[in-house]
């Protein structure tokens, strides 16, 4: 290892513990993000991104142009899922992101089934 004082350390290196990235915070119970939850930046959030940590700013950059799942954010940032969830909780509490919870499969509409039912009703009642 070099002792070069000019060499800049990466914040995601093994020398920076994950609790530093999350400011020592644990994930609040109300922010149990599913891996498939979709995340996007709120309008006007880009101006506030300048004051964020490098990791949080990287998350904001990823979700600035559209929706990404929590798992995709973790994959792109190369951070553990738990750390990403804490960072997302901080961003959501600050009003910088929107998180759309996944719709349970039982509540999803099967478009083919609905279409078939409508076709059957039209044939039966001539509508």
ABEGO torsion letter per residue (X at the ends): XBABAABBBBAABAABBAAAAAGGBBBBAAABBBAABBBBBBBGAAAAAAABBAAAAAAAAAAAAEBBBAAAAAAAAGBBAAAAAAAAAAAAAAGABBBBBBBBAAABBBAAAAAAAAAAAAAAAGX
